[in-house]
Amino acid sequence: MDDKPVSEWAIGFALFAGIMMVMIGIFQAFQGLAAILEDQFYLVAPNYVYQIDVTVWGWIHLVLGALAVVAGFFIFSGQLWARIVGIGFAVLNAVTQFLFLPYYPVWSLIMITMDVFVIWALCVYNKRAVEQNMSY
């Protein structure tokens, strides 16, 4: 095993990935709740390519958000499967946000940007970074 200390950047990426995943999940769950509780909150742009019921989108965002929060907490364990699941949820969230663009464009673009940062952070850190961070 490599006795070289893990860089502070790697530790920061590990924390960033987990925290951002939890935040994205919470934001997405609130976005889903808003659509479920008040389906007139989101207005669709006219003449858009596809039309999907806002309440259905709400349930999709609520479920994906809750699962993303759970995946975010597992990222702190440093397990490879947690990173893979986290990347998968970030990609899935980016796709759902892209499809949600006609309903809330600025927020969807912000969430897609956050997803890109999570994917990047999950790809650059490793288990040693998390283990060293948890030993502080």
C-alpha positions as CSV (number, residue, x, y, z in Angstrom):
1,M,0.0,0.0,0.0
2,D,1.1,3.5,-0.8
3,D,2.3,5.3,2.4
4,K,2.3,8.7,0.7
5,P,-0.2,11.1,2.3
6,V,-3.3,11.9,0.4
7,S,-3.4,15.5,-0.9
8,E,-5.7,18.0,0.7
9,W,-7.3,18.5,-2.7
10,A,-8.4,14.9,-2.9
11,I,-9.9,15.2,0.6
12,G,-11.7,18.3,-0.4
13,F,-13.1,16.6,-3.5
14,A,-14.4,13.8,-1.4
15,L,-16.2,16.1,0.9
16,F,-17.4,18.3,-1.9
17,A,-18.9,15.3,-3.8
18,G,-20.8,14.0,-0.8
19,I,-22.1,17.4,0.4
20,M,-23.1,18.5,-3.1
21,M,-25.0,15.2,-3.7
22,V,-27.0,15.6,-0.5
23,M,-27.7,19.3,-1.4
24,I,-28.8,18.4,-4.9
25,G,-31.1,15.7,-3.5
26,I,-32.7,18.1,-1.0
27,F,-33.2,20.8,-3.7
28,Q,-34.7,18.3,-6.1
29,A,-37.0,16.9,-3.4
30,F,-38.3,20.4,-2.7
31,Q,-38.7,21.0,-6.4
32,G,-40.8,17.9,-6.5
33,L,-42.9,18.9,-3.5
34,A,-43.6,22.3,-5.1
35,A,-44.9,20.6,-8.2
36,I,-47.0,18.1,-6.2
37,L,-48.5,20.5,-3.7
38,E,-49.1,23.4,-6.1
39,D,-49.1,22.2,-9.7
40,Q,-49.8,25.8,-11.0
41,F,-46.5,26.9,-9.6
42,Y,-44.7,25.8,-12.7
43,L,-45.8,27.2,-16.1
44,V,-44.8,25.6,-19.3
45,A,-43.5,27.6,-22.2
46,P,-46.0,27.6,-25.2
47,N,-45.2,25.4,-28.3
48,Y,-42.6,23.3,-26.5
49,V,-41.7,20.0,-28.1
50,Y,-43.1,17.8,-25.3
51,Q,-45.8,18.2,-22.7
52,I,-45.6,16.3,-19.4
53,D,-47.9,16.7,-16.4
54,V,-46.3,18.8,-13.7
55,T,-47.6,16.5,-10.9
56,V,-45.9,13.5,-12.6
57,W,-42.7,15.6,-12.8
58,G,-43.1,16.4,-9.1
59,W,-43.2,12.8,-8.1
60,I,-40.2,11.9,-10.3
61,H,-38.2,14.8,-8.7
62,L,-39.3,13.9,-5.2
63,V,-38.3,10.2,-5.5
64,L,-35.0,11.0,-7.3
65,G,-34.2,13.7,-4.7
66,A,-34.7,11.3,-1.8
67,L,-32.6,8.6,-3.4
68,A,-29.9,11.2,-4.2
69,V,-29.7,12.2,-0.6
70,V,-29.2,8.6,0.5
71,A,-26.6,8.1,-2.2
72,G,-24.8,11.3,-1.0
73,F,-24.5,10.0,2.5
74,F,-23.0,6.7,1.2
75,I,-20.4,8.6,-0.8
76,F,-18.8,9.5,2.6
77,S,-18.0,5.8,3.0
78,G,-15.6,6.0,0.1
79,Q,-16.9,2.8,-1.5
80,L,-16.6,2.4,-5.3
81,W,-20.3,1.4,-5.6
82,A,-21.3,4.6,-3.8
83,R,-19.3,6.7,-6.3
84,I,-20.9,4.8,-9.2
85,V,-24.4,5.2,-7.9
86,G,-23.7,8.9,-7.2
87,I,-22.5,9.5,-10.7
88,G,-25.5,7.6,-12.0
89,F,-27.9,9.8,-10.0
90,A,-26.1,12.9,-11.0
91,V,-26.4,12.0,-14.7
92,L,-30.1,11.0,-14.2
93,N,-30.8,14.3,-12.4
94,A,-29.1,16.3,-15.2
95,V,-31.3,14.5,-17.7
96,T,-34.5,15.1,-15.7
97,Q,-33.5,18.8,-15.2
98,F,-32.9,19.1,-19.0
99,L,-36.4,17.8,-19.6
100,F,-37.7,20.2,-16.9
101,L,-36.3,23.2,-18.7
102,P,-39.6,24.5,-20.1
103,Y,-41.1,24.6,-16.6
104,Y,-38.3,26.4,-14.7
105,P,-35.3,27.2,-17.0
106,V,-32.9,29.1,-14.7
107,W,-33.3,26.6,-11.9
108,S,-32.8,23.7,-14.2
109,L,-29.6,25.1,-15.6
110,I,-28.3,25.7,-12.1
111,M,-29.1,22.1,-11.1
112,I,-27.4,20.8,-14.3
113,T,-24.3,22.8,-13.5
114,M,-24.3,21.4,-9.9
115,D,-24.6,17.8,-11.4
116,V,-21.6,18.4,-13.6
117,F,-19.5,19.4,-10.6
118,V,-20.7,16.4,-8.7
119,I,-19.8,14.0,-11.5
120,W,-16.4,15.7,-11.8
121,A,-15.7,15.5,-8.0
122,L,-16.8,11.8,-7.8
123,C,-14.5,10.9,-10.7
124,V,-11.4,12.5,-9.1
125,Y,-11.4,11.3,-5.5
126,N,-10.6,7.9,-4.1
127,K,-11.2,5.8,-1.0
128,R,-7.9,6.8,0.6
129,A,-9.0,10.4,0.6
130,V,-12.2,9.6,2.4
131,E,-10.4,7.3,4.9
132,Q,-7.8,9.9,5.7
133,N,-10.4,12.6,6.0
134,M,-12.5,10.6,8.5
135,S,-9.4,10.0,10.6
136,Y,-9.0,13.8,11.3
